[in-house]
């Protein structure tokens, strides 16, 4: 029987970015497997192993997942180094601890030879050694993190792909005369001191007088010279997200058992183990302080590794139950069998199940490797098959890096691009399937990958259309919309119903527990309507007068009847566009937050860059006043003479965008006056709301808008909307932030597709036809990563 992974011994890999990718055939085929931490954690991968025979084998798994390929470079792994790339290596110079990984990123184990620790002394030394190594890796990681953070500033979050300007947040800017300095076509500097990102908080101050903001223009790049094959470096190895992992497991079980009912039964039985696998989070980064896409969260913690192993064990245990074994193994699972028949039965199972799990055919060496998991029989049944041995094979395959990660090594270098490789048919099948469906390739994709036909342009284009038309793509795009617009940031609106001020403010629309979900659903229904039902461009999304709420509660806030979901949606009066919907206006309090609204529009909708707040900036939202409107409070706090450092950026970049939407209260109701309350919720009176503003959608444009309707028109006609949207979908698609110097062509193709076809759907689908999607660019082999 197998035991749980031991905490006494670990496998450690010192990769700065993550375990890289599978090596090529001519490279050494013995390397160590250890799950990596991402840079965002400033920690390197630590994986418990070594008491369990499965982990002992996986640590020497074929495929060069780790070793000298830890940075995604195509560097041959020395044959003589194979012996050191094992789960547990020999101690250096007889010391009781192991050295750190070498610059070549060879995984290193410690605590002596690969044996189970039996004495307290051995265990104590091992624990102490592990602590030393982990602390040392923390130090090394933080040193690397400093360089990594510095590199992040090079990436620009701005609204265009062709040219960029730096705009100083100075008194001149505040007076309406921006200081502009060109930074060259397609590239804008965003290093500290040249500008940064705005914080996603309602702080009372943001930016300093000497800091720079960045805004870009969007000229037509039709005549621009760029090479489609010039692509930014791909992430070395992308881990399956929780959704992708669970969906792949489900589809794998359905195919293996030939029954959706049986597969669902297994998933129900292993629900506890699946529940231990951590969910991804929307990490706040300099490029996206509102929280990035979950696909970009590539952190791997010990909890991931433990959960993967426990799920693998649970699946193996449930699939090899007596009633399921025949479905899994076929005829060879019944009746007496010779040793040769048993081996052939297991071998066929490994080939078939392994091709599904690893998403490609296994080599003969790999088949031998996994067949060996079926240990010499100790309790063979009448058929000669040992269920526990089959379970071990399943556990091993479900813990293989090729199942847990999107392993891509490419086949042929693109012309003139030594570090960019066209994906193989199997790699392209999995990239296509995981991008649109969040799961493993289906039978049709596997068939085309096996024959190689998927690499034929016409066949591939047909598959893109087929996947796009599938309902699973609809779910994936809806997930993208939800994360793009940060809809999860909407607070629980009923949390303050017992607060005297909030209840006085909200009546007669005191929120129920369902109102938050109704607001989010309306936005998603709006986007899906203009993506699928009536294919349209972004301008329609930002100018539409129609409401798509099916909730009576939200409809009352809008003063309309709820939409029935099939007939023409009802029209709203004076609130066009998606940003005038309650999901972007509601705060869960009696107060609006114009600073938050302004920062969101500036950074997430227009992709402009604004500086971070000074260290002494308030970190809490402005409070309600008994005698001032919210706009007056914010102006006094951020634009007054005593706060000139804040005024430069707030008055130019942030506040006007939020002020233009002050014609709606914090429940999303239209208003022309703001009611004023005392601390007990007693109404003291009201004041007129001022919505006129100079939003500078394009920095330097002094055109005044009268309110939200004209602001939406300015955004829709700016040209920045399409460029920013292209950046967001690029991040979602490729699992990384854009590099303007290398990704300008694919970004520009995406932007122009939106403008020329006038269809969100066309752009979302067409990205899979780009060369960037069908290839992988590795870190140049000349690049060095110092330990």
C-alpha positions in Angstrom: 0.0 0.0 0.0 1.1 3.6 -0.6 1.7 6.0 2.2 1.3 9.8 2.3 4.2 12.0 1.3 6.6 12.4 4.2 7.4 15.8 5.7 10.8 14.5 6.7 12.3 14.8 3.2 11.7 17.2 0.4 12.6 17.8 -3.2 13.7 21.3 -4.0 14.2 23.1 -7.2 15.8 26.6 -7.5 14.0 27.8 -10.6 13.5 31.5 -10.6 10.5 31.4 -13.0 9.2 27.9 -12.6 10.0 24.5 -13.9 10.6 25.0 -17.6 9.4 22.6 -20.2 9.9 19.2 -21.6 13.2 18.7 -23.2 13.8 17.6 -26.7 14.5 14.0 -27.7 18.3 14.6 -28.0 18.5 15.8 -24.5 19.0 13.8 -21.4 15.8 12.1 -20.3 16.3 11.8 -16.6 15.5 14.8 -14.5 13.9 15.7 -11.2 10.3 16.7 -10.9 9.4 19.3 -8.3 6.6 21.8 -8.3 7.7 25.4 -8.5 6.6 28.6 -6.8 6.1 31.6 -9.0 8.1 34.8 -8.8 5.1 36.4 -7.2 5.6 34.5 -4.0 9.3 35.2 -3.7 9.7 31.6 -2.8 11.0 28.6 -4.7 9.4 25.2 -5.0 9.4 22.9 -2.1 7.8 19.5 -2.5 7.5 16.7 0.0 8.5 13.4 -1.4 10.5 10.3 -0.7 8.7 7.9 1.6 6.2 7.3 -1.2 7.4 5.1 -4.1 5.3 7.2 -6.5 7.1 10.4 -5.6 10.5 8.6 -5.7 9.8 7.7 -9.3 8.3 11.0 -10.3 11.4 12.8 -9.0 13.4 11.0 -11.6 10.7 11.3 -14.2 11.7 11.4 -17.9 11.1 14.5 -19.9 13.5 17.1 -18.6 10.8 19.0 -16.9 13.4 20.4 -14.4 17.2 20.3 -14.5 19.1 22.8 -16.6 15.9 23.7 -18.5 14.5 25.5 -15.4 14.4 28.8 -17.2 12.7 27.6 -20.4 16.0 27.6 -22.3 16.9 25.1 -25.0 20.1 24.2 -23.3 21.3 20.6 -23.5 21.3 18.8 -20.2 24.8 17.2 -19.7 24.6 13.4 -19.6 27.0 13.2 -16.7 24.7 15.4 -14.6 21.8 12.9 -14.8 22.8 11.1 -11.6 22.6 14.3 -9.6 19.1 15.2 -10.9 17.4 12.8 -8.6 14.9 13.2 -5.9 17.5 12.8 -3.1 21.1 13.5 -4.0 24.2 12.7 -2.1 25.2 15.1 0.7 27.9 17.5 -0.3 31.2 16.8 1.4 29.4 14.7 4.1 27.7 17.7 5.6 24.3 17.4 7.2 22.7 19.8 4.8 22.5 20.2 1.0 23.9 23.0 -1.1 21.6 25.4 -2.9 20.7 24.6 -6.5 23.3 25.5 -9.0 22.8 28.3 -11.5 21.8 25.5 -13.9 18.9 24.9 -11.6 19.6 21.3 -10.9 17.1 20.1 -8.2 18.8 19.2 -5.0 17.6 16.8 -2.2 19.1 16.3 1.1 19.0 14.3 4.3 21.3 11.5 3.0 20.4 8.6 0.8 16.8 7.8 -0.4 15.6 6.0 2.6 13.0 6.4 5.3 14.2 8.3 8.3 14.0 6.0 11.3 15.8 7.7 14.1 15.1 10.9 16.0 18.6 12.1 15.3 18.2 11.7 11.5 14.8 13.4 11.6 16.2 16.4 13.6 19.1 16.9 11.3 16.8 16.7 8.3 14.4 19.3 9.7 17.3 21.6 10.6 18.8 21.2 7.2 15.5 21.9 5.5 15.1 25.1 7.5 18.5 26.3 6.5 17.9 25.6 2.8 14.4 27.2 2.8 15.8 30.4 4.5 18.6 30.5 2.0 16.2 30.3 -0.8 14.2 33.0 0.7 17.2 35.2 0.6 18.0 34.3 -2.9 14.4 34.7 -3.9 14.3 38.2 -2.5 17.4 39.2 -4.4 15.8 37.9 -7.6 12.6 39.6 -6.7 14.2 43.0 -6.6 15.3 42.5 -10.2 11.9 41.1 -11.1 10.0 44.0 -9.6 12.3 46.4 -11.5 11.6 44.5 -14.7 7.9 44.8 -14.1 8.1 48.6 -14.3 9.2 48.2 -17.9 5.8 47.0 -18.9 3.4 49.8 -19.7 -0.3 49.8 -19.0 -1.5 52.5 -21.3 -4.2 52.9 -24.0 -2.3 52.5 -27.3 0.0 50.3 -29.2 1.7 52.7 -31.6 3.2 55.6 -29.6 3.5 56.7 -26.0 4.0 59.9 -24.2 5.0 60.7 -20.6 2.8 63.2 -18.9 4.2 64.8 -15.8 1.8 65.2 -12.8 3.0 68.7 -12.2 1.4 72.0 -11.4 1.5 72.7 -15.2 -0.6 69.6 -15.8 -3.1 70.6 -13.1 -3.4 74.0 -14.8 -4.3 72.3 -18.1 -0.9 72.5 -19.8 0.5 69.0 -19.8 4.3 68.5 -20.1 4.7 65.9 -22.9 7.8 64.0 -23.7 7.9 61.4 -26.5 9.3 58.0 -25.6 9.3 56.5 -29.0 6.9 54.4 -31.0 5.2 51.6 -29.3 7.1 51.9 -26.1 6.5 54.0 -23.0 8.6 54.1 -19.9 7.1 53.2 -16.6 10.1 52.8 -14.4 9.8 54.3 -10.9 10.3 58.0 -11.2 8.9 58.0 -14.7 5.4 57.1 -13.6 3.6 54.2 -12.0 0.2 52.8 -11.4 -2.7 54.3 -9.4 -3.7 52.5 -6.3 -7.1 50.8 -6.3 -8.3 52.5 -3.2 -10.3 55.5 -2.2 -7.4 57.2 -0.5 -7.5 60.9 0.0 -4.3 61.5 -2.0 -2.6 60.0 -5.0 0.5 60.9 -6.9 3.2 63.4 -6.3 4.0 66.7 -8.0 7.2 65.3 -9.5 5.9 61.9 -10.5 4.8 61.2 -14.1 1.7 59.6 -15.5 1.6 57.8 -18.8 -1.0 58.0 -21.6 -0.8 56.8 -25.1 -2.3 57.7 -28.4 -3.7 55.2 -31.0 -2.8 56.1 -34.5 -3.4 53.7 -37.3 -0.5 51.2 -37.6 -1.5 49.9 -41.0 1.9 51.1 -42.4 3.9 50.3 -39.3 6.8 48.0 -39.8 6.6 45.0 -37.4 7.4 41.4 -37.8 4.5 39.0 -37.0 7.1 36.4 -35.8 8.6 38.8 -33.2 6.9 37.7 -30.0 7.5 38.2 -26.4 8.9 35.3 -24.2 6.3 32.8 -23.2 5.8 31.7 -19.6 8.2 28.7 -19.1 5.5 26.4 -17.8 1.9 27.2 -17.0 0.1 25.3 -14.3 -3.5 24.2 -14.8 -5.9 26.5 -13.0 -8.3 24.9 -10.5 -11.1 25.1 -13.2 -8.9 23.6 -15.8 -7.7 20.8 -13.5 -11.1 19.8 -12.4 -12.6 20.0 -15.9 -9.7 17.9 -17.3 -10.2 15.3 -14.5 -13.9 15.1 -15.3 -13.4 14.7 -19.0 -10.6 12.1 -18.4 -12.9 10.1 -16.2 -15.8 10.3 -18.7 -13.6 9.0 -21.5 -11.9 6.3 -19.4 -15.1 4.9 -18.0 -17.3 5.6 -21.0 -20.1 7.0 -18.8 -20.8 10.5 -17.5 -22.8 9.0 -14.7 -19.9 6.8 -13.5 -17.5 9.7 -13.9 -19.7 12.0 -11.8 -19.9 9.2 -9.2 -16.1 9.2 -8.9 -16.0 13.0 -8.6 -18.6 12.9 -5.9 -16.6 10.4 -4.0 -13.4 12.4 -4.2 -15.1 15.8 -3.5 -13.2 16.2 -0.2 -9.8 15.7 -1.8 -10.7 18.1 -4.7 -11.9 20.7 -2.1 -8.3 20.9 -0.7 -6.9 22.2 -3.9 -6.4 26.0 -3.6 -8.3 28.3 -5.8 -6.4 30.9 -7.8 -6.6 34.5 -6.7 -6.6 37.8 -8.7 -3.1 39.0 -7.7 -2.6 42.7 -7.4 0.4 43.7 -9.4 1.9 47.0 -10.6 0.3 46.4 -14.1 -3.1 45.6 -12.6 -3.7 46.8 -9.0 -7.3 46.0 -9.2 -6.4 42.3 -9.4 -5.1 40.4 -12.4 -6.6 37.4 -14.2 -6.7 34.1 -12.3 -4.8 32.4 -15.1 -1.8 34.6 -14.2 -1.7 33.2 -10.6 0.9 30.5 -11.1 1.8 30.1 -7.4 2.4 26.6 -6.3 2.4 25.9 -2.6 2.8 22.7 -0.6 -1.0 22.6 -0.4 -1.2 22.2 -4.1 1.2 19.3 -4.2 -0.5 17.6 -1.3 -3.9 18.0 -2.9 -2.7 16.8 -6.3 -1.3 13.6 -4.6 -4.5 13.1 -2.5 -6.7 13.5 -5.6 -4.6 11.1 -7.6 -4.7 8.6 -4.8 -8.5 9.0 -4.4 -9.1 8.6 -8.1 -6.9 5.5 -8.3 -8.7 4.0 -5.3 -12.1 4.7 -6.8 -11.4 3.6 -10.3 -10.0 0.3 -9.2 -13.1 -0.7 -7.3 -14.2 -4.2 -8.4 -17.3 -2.9 -10.2 -15.3 -0.2 -12.2 -12.2 -2.2 -13.0 -13.7 -3.9 -16.1 -14.8 -0.6 -17.5 -11.3 0.7 -17.0 -9.2 -2.2 -18.3 -11.6 -4.0 -20.6 -11.7 -7.8 -21.1 -8.3 -8.4 -19.6 -9.7 -7.4 -16.2 -11.8 -10.5 -16.1 -10.8 -14.2 -15.9 -7.5 -15.8 -15.1 -4.5 -14.4 -16.9 -0.8 -15.3 -17.3 2.0 -13.0 -16.2 2.5 -12.0 -19.8 -1.2 -11.2 -20.3 -1.2 -9.1 -17.1 1.8 -7.1 -18.2 0.3 -6.5 -21.7 -3.0 -5.5 -20.0 -1.3 -3.0 -17.8 0.9 -1.8 -20.7 -2.2 -1.2 -22.9 -3.9 0.7 -20.0 -0.9 2.9 -19.6 -0.8 3.7 -23.3 -4.5 4.5 -23.5 -5.0 6.2 -20.1 -1.6 7.9 -20.4 -2.4 9.4 -23.8 -5.4 11.0 -22.3 -3.8 12.2 -19.1 -0.6 13.5 -20.6 -2.4 14.8 -23.7 0.0 13.1 -26.1 1.2 9.6 -26.9 3.8 8.2 -24.5 7.2 7.0 -25.6 8.0 3.3 -25.0 10.4 4.4 -22.2 7.6 6.3 -20.6 5.2 3.3 -20.9 7.9 1.1 -19.2 8.2 3.7 -16.5 4.6 3.8 -15.6 4.1 0.1 -16.0 6.7 -0.3 -13.3 4.2 1.3 -10.9 2.2 -1.9 -11.0 4.4 -3.5 -8.3 5.2 -7.3 -8.2 2.0 -9.0 -7.2 1.4 -9.5 -3.5 -2.4 -10.1 -3.5 -3.3 -10.9 -7.1 -7.0 -11.5 -7.8 -8.3 -14.3 -10.1 -7.5 -12.2 -13.2 -3.9 -11.6 -12.2 -4.5 -7.9 -12.0 -3.5 -6.2 -8.7 -6.0 -3.3 -8.2 -3.6 -1.5 -5.8 -1.0 -1.6 -8.5 -3.4 -0.2 -11.1 -4.3 2.5 -8.6 -0.6 3.4 -8.2 -0.3 3.7 -12.0 -3.2 6.1 -12.0 -1.8 8.1 -9.1 1.5 8.4 -10.9 0.0 9.6 -14.2 -2.2 12.2 -12.4 0.8 13.6 -10.6 3.0 13.8 -13.7 4.0 17.3 -14.7 2.5 16.7 -18.2 -0.9 16.4 -16.6 -0.5 19.3 -14.0 1.1 21.8 -16.4 0.8 22.8 -20.0 4.2 21.5 -21.2 5.2 23.0 -24.5 8.6 22.6 -26.2 7.8 23.3 -29.8 9.1 21.4 -32.8 10.6 23.8 -35.4 12.1 27.2 -35.0 10.3 29.9 -36.9 12.3 31.5 -39.7 14.8 34.1 -38.3 13.7 33.4 -34.7 16.1 31.1 -33.0 14.1 31.1 -29.7 10.6 30.9 -31.1 9.2 27.5 -32.1 6.0 26.4 -33.8 3.9 24.2 -31.4 3.5 20.6 -32.2 0.1 19.3 -33.2 -0.5 17.9 -29.7 0.7 21.1 -28.0 -1.5 23.1 -30.3 -4.5 20.9 -29.5 -4.1 21.4 -25.8 -3.4 25.1 -26.0 -6.6 25.6 -28.1 -8.7 23.4 -25.9 -7.5 24.9 -22.6 -7.9 28.5 -23.9 -11.5 28.2 -25.2 -12.8 25.3 -23.1 -10.6 25.2 -20.0 -10.2 21.5 -20.3 -8.3 18.8 -22.2 -8.7 18.2 -25.9 -11.7 16.2 -27.0 -11.7 13.1 -29.3 -11.8 15.2 -32.5 -8.8 17.3 -31.5 -6.9 14.2 -30.4 -7.6 12.6 -33.7 -6.3 15.6 -35.7 -3.3 15.9 -33.5 -2.4 12.2 -33.9 -2.7 12.5 -37.7 -0.9 15.8 -37.8 -3.8 17.4 -39.8 -4.3 20.0 -37.1 -1.2 21.7 -38.4 -2.9 22.3 -41.8 -4.2 25.9 -41.8 -7.6 25.1 -43.2 -8.2 22.2 -40.7 -6.9 24.3 -37.8 -9.2 27.3 -38.8 -12.1 24.9 -38.9 -11.3 23.7 -35.4 -11.1 27.2 -34.1 -14.6 27.8 -35.4 -15.9 24.5 -33.9 -14.5 25.3 -30.5 -15.8 28.8 -30.6 -19.3 27.6 -31.3 -19.3 25.3 -28.3 -21.0 26.3 -25.1 -17.9 25.8 -23.1 -16.3 28.7 -24.9 -19.3 30.9 -23.9 -18.5 30.0 -20.2 -14.8 30.8 -20.6 -15.5 34.2 -22.3 -18.0 35.0 -19.5 -15.2 34.3 -17.0 -13.0 36.6 -18.9 -15.6 39.4 -18.8 -16.1 38.9 -15.1 -12.4 39.3 -14.4 -11.8 42.1 -16.9 -14.3 44.3 -15.2 -13.4 43.2 -11.7 -17.0 42.4 -10.9 -16.0 40.4 -7.9 -14.9 43.7 -6.3 -18.6 44.7 -5.9 -19.2 44.5 -2.1 -22.1 42.8 -0.4 -24.8 45.4 -0.6 -26.9 44.2 2.3 -24.1 44.3 4.8 -25.1 47.7 6.2 -28.9 47.4 6.2 -28.9 47.9 10.0 -26.8 51.0 9.8 -28.9 54.1 10.5 -27.4 56.3 7.8 -27.4 53.6 5.1 -30.9 52.4 5.8 -32.2 56.0 5.7 -30.4 56.5 2.4 -31.4 53.2 0.8 -35.1 53.3 1.6 -37.3 52.3 -0.4 -34.6 50.2 -2.1 -33.0 48.5 1.0 -30.8 45.8 -0.6 -31.6 42.1 -0.3 -28.9 39.4 -0.3 -29.6 38.9 -4.0 -29.0 42.4 -5.3 -25.2 42.1 -5.7 -25.6 39.0 -7.9 -28.3 40.7 -9.9 -26.0 43.6 -10.6 -23.2 41.3 -11.7 -25.5 39.2 -13.9 -26.8 42.3 -15.7 -23.3 43.3 -16.8 -22.5 39.8 -18.0 -25.8 39.5 -19.8 -25.1 42.8 -21.5 -21.7 41.7 -22.7 -22.9 38.3 -23.8 -25.7 39.9 -25.7 -23.3 42.1 -27.7 -20.9 39.2 -28.1 -23.1 36.3 -29.0 -26.7 37.4 -29.7 -26.1 40.6 -31.6 -22.4 40.6 -32.4 -21.2 44.2 -32.0 -18.2 46.2 -31.1 -17.1 47.9 -27.9 -18.7 51.2 -28.8 -22.1 49.5 -28.6 -21.3 48.2 -25.2 -20.3 51.6 -23.9 -23.2 53.5 -25.5 -26.1 51.0 -25.3 -29.3 52.5 -23.8 -30.7 49.1 -22.9 -31.0 47.4 -19.6 -30.5 43.6 -19.3 -31.5 42.9 -15.7 -33.9 40.1 -15.0 -34.2 41.1 -11.4 -37.3 43.0 -10.2 -35.3 44.5 -7.4 -32.6 46.0 -9.7 -35.3 47.0 -12.2 -37.0 49.1 -9.5 -33.7 50.9 -8.9 -33.6 51.7 -12.6 -37.3 52.6 -12.7 -38.1 50.1 -15.4 -39.7 46.6 -15.8 -37.3 43.6 -15.6 -36.2 42.1 -18.9 -37.8 38.7 -19.7 -34.5 37.5 -21.4 -36.0 37.0 -24.8 -37.8 40.1 -26.1 -36.2 43.4 -26.7 -34.6 44.7 -23.5 -36.1 47.9 -21.9 -34.4 51.2 -22.6 -33.0 53.4 -19.8 -33.3 57.2 -19.8 -30.1 59.2 -19.6 -27.7 56.4 -18.6 -26.1 54.9 -21.7 -23.2 52.4 -21.6 -22.0 49.7 -19.3 -20.3 52.0 -16.9 -23.6 53.6 -15.9 -24.9 50.3 -14.6 -25.3 49.7 -10.9 -22.5 47.2 -10.6 -20.0 50.1 -11.3 -21.8 52.6 -9.1 -22.9 50.7 -6.0 -20.6 50.8 -2.9 -22.5 49.1 -0.1 -22.5 52.4 1.8 -24.5 55.7 1.6 -21.6 57.4 -0.1 -20.3 57.3 -3.7 -16.6 56.9 -4.4 -15.6 59.1 -7.3 -11.9 58.4 -6.7 -12.4 54.7 -7.1 -14.5 55.2 -10.2 -11.9 57.5 -11.7 -9.0 55.2 -11.0 -10.9 52.2 -12.4 -11.8 53.9 -15.7 -8.4 55.5 -16.1 -6.4 52.3 -15.5 -8.7 49.4 -16.5 -10.8 50.9 -19.3 -8.3 53.3 -20.8 -5.1 51.5 -19.8 -3.5 54.8 -18.8 -0.8 54.9 -16.1 -1.1 57.2 -13.1 1.4 57.5 -10.2 1.0 55.8 -6.9 0.0 57.9 -3.9 2.6 59.5 -1.7 3.5 57.6 1.5 1.3 59.8 3.7 -1.8 59.4 1.6 -5.0 58.4 3.4 -5.9 54.8 3.0 -9.6 55.2 3.6 -12.6 56.6 1.6 -13.8 60.2 2.1 -16.6 60.3 4.7 -20.0 61.7 4.2 -20.5 65.3 5.3 -23.7 66.8 6.8 -23.3 70.0 4.7 -21.2 69.1 1.6 -21.7 66.8 -1.4 -19.3 64.0 -1.9 -17.7 65.8 -4.8 -17.1 68.9 -2.6 -15.5 66.7 0.1 -13.2 65.0 -2.5 -12.2 68.3 -4.0 -11.3 69.8 -0.7 -9.4 66.7 0.3 -7.4 66.2 -2.9 -7.4 69.4 -4.9 -7.0 72.1 -2.2 -4.1 74.6 -2.0 -2.8 72.7 1.1 -2.6 69.5 -0.9 -0.9 70.5 -4.1 1.0 67.3 -4.4 -2.3 65.4 -4.7 -4.0 68.0 -6.9 -1.7 67.5 -9.8 -2.9 63.9 -10.5 -6.3 63.9 -8.9 -7.5 67.0 -10.8 -6.1 65.8 -14.1 -6.3 62.0 -14.2 -8.7 60.7 -11.6 -11.4 62.9 -10.1 -13.1 64.3 -13.3 -13.8 60.7 -14.5 -15.5 59.9 -11.3 -17.3 63.3 -10.9 -19.0 62.8 -14.3 -20.9 59.8 -12.9 -22.0 61.6 -9.7 -25.5 61.8 -11.3 -26.0 58.3 -9.8 -26.0 57.5 -6.1 -24.2 54.6 -4.4 -27.1 52.2 -5.2 -27.0 53.2 -8.9 -30.2 55.3 -8.7 -30.3 58.4 -10.9 -30.2 61.7 -8.9 -29.8 65.4 -9.4 -29.4 66.1 -5.7 -27.5 64.4 -2.9 -29.3 64.0 0.4 -27.4 64.9 3.5 -27.6 63.0 6.8 -26.5 63.4 10.3 -24.8 60.5 12.2 -28.2 59.1 13.3 -29.5 58.9 9.7 -31.7 61.9 10.0 -32.1 63.8 6.7 -30.7 67.4 7.1 -31.4 68.5 3.6 -30.0 68.1 0.1 -27.6 69.8 -2.3 -27.4 69.8 -6.1 -25.0 67.4 -7.6 -22.4 68.8 -10.1 -21.5 66.4 -12.9 -19.7 68.7 -15.3 -16.1 67.8 -15.7 -13.1 67.8 -18.0 -12.2 64.1 -17.9 -9.3 64.2 -20.4 -10.0 60.8 -21.7 -7.2 61.7 -24.0 -4.7 63.5 -21.9 -4.6 67.2 -22.8 -8.1 67.3 -24.3 -9.9 70.1 -22.4 -13.4 69.2 -23.7 -15.9 69.4 -21.0 -18.6 66.8 -20.5 -21.9 67.5 -18.8 -22.2 64.0 -17.2 -22.0 60.3 -17.6 -23.7 60.2 -21.1 -21.1 62.5 -22.7 -18.3 60.7 -20.8 -19.4 57.4 -22.3 -19.4 59.0 -25.7 -15.9 60.4 -25.2 -14.6 57.0 -24.1 -16.2 55.2 -27.0 -14.9 57.6 -29.6 -11.3 57.9 -28.2 -9.9 54.8 -29.9 -8.3 53.9 -26.5 -11.0 51.5 -25.6 -10.2 48.9 -28.2 -6.4 49.1 -27.5 -6.9 48.6 -23.8 -9.4 45.8 -24.3 -6.8 44.1 -26.6 -4.3 44.2 -23.8 -6.6 42.6 -21.4 -7.5 39.8 -23.6 -3.9 39.3 -24.5 -3.1 38.7 -20.8 -6.0 36.3 -20.4 -5.0 34.4 -23.5 -1.2 34.1 -23.1 -1.0 34.1 -19.3 1.4 37.0 -19.1 1.6 40.8 -19.4 2.3 42.3 -22.8 5.7 43.5 -23.9 5.2 46.4 -26.2 8.6 46.1 -27.9 7.9 42.5 -28.9 4.1 42.0 -28.9 3.1 45.1 -30.8 2.0 43.2 -33.9 -0.4 40.8 -32.3 -1.7 43.6 -30.0 -2.2 45.8 -33.0 -3.9 43.0 -35.0 -6.3 42.6 -32.1 -7.1 46.3 -31.8 -7.6 46.7 -35.6 -9.8 43.6 -35.6 -12.2 45.3 -33.2 -12.2 48.5 -35.2 -12.5 47.0 -38.6 -14.9 44.2 -38.0 -16.9 46.0 -35.3 -17.2 42.7 -33.5 -16.0 41.7 -30.1 -16.6 38.0 -31.1 -14.4 38.2 -34.1 -11.5 39.5 -32.1 -11.9 37.0 -29.3 -12.0 34.2 -31.8 -9.3 35.5 -34.2 -6.6 35.6 -31.5 -6.3 31.8 -31.8 -5.3 32.3 -35.5 -2.4 34.5 -34.7 1.2 33.3 -35.0 1.7 34.2 -31.4 -1.0 31.7 -30.3 0.5 28.9 -32.4 4.1 29.3 -31.2 6.2 29.5 -28.1 9.1 31.9 -27.5 11.6 30.9 -24.9 14.0 32.9 -22.9 17.1 33.4 -25.1 19.8 30.9 -24.1 22.3 33.8 -23.8 20.3 35.2 -20.9 21.8 34.5 -17.5 19.9 34.3 -14.2 22.3 34.8 -11.4 21.7 32.8 -8.3 
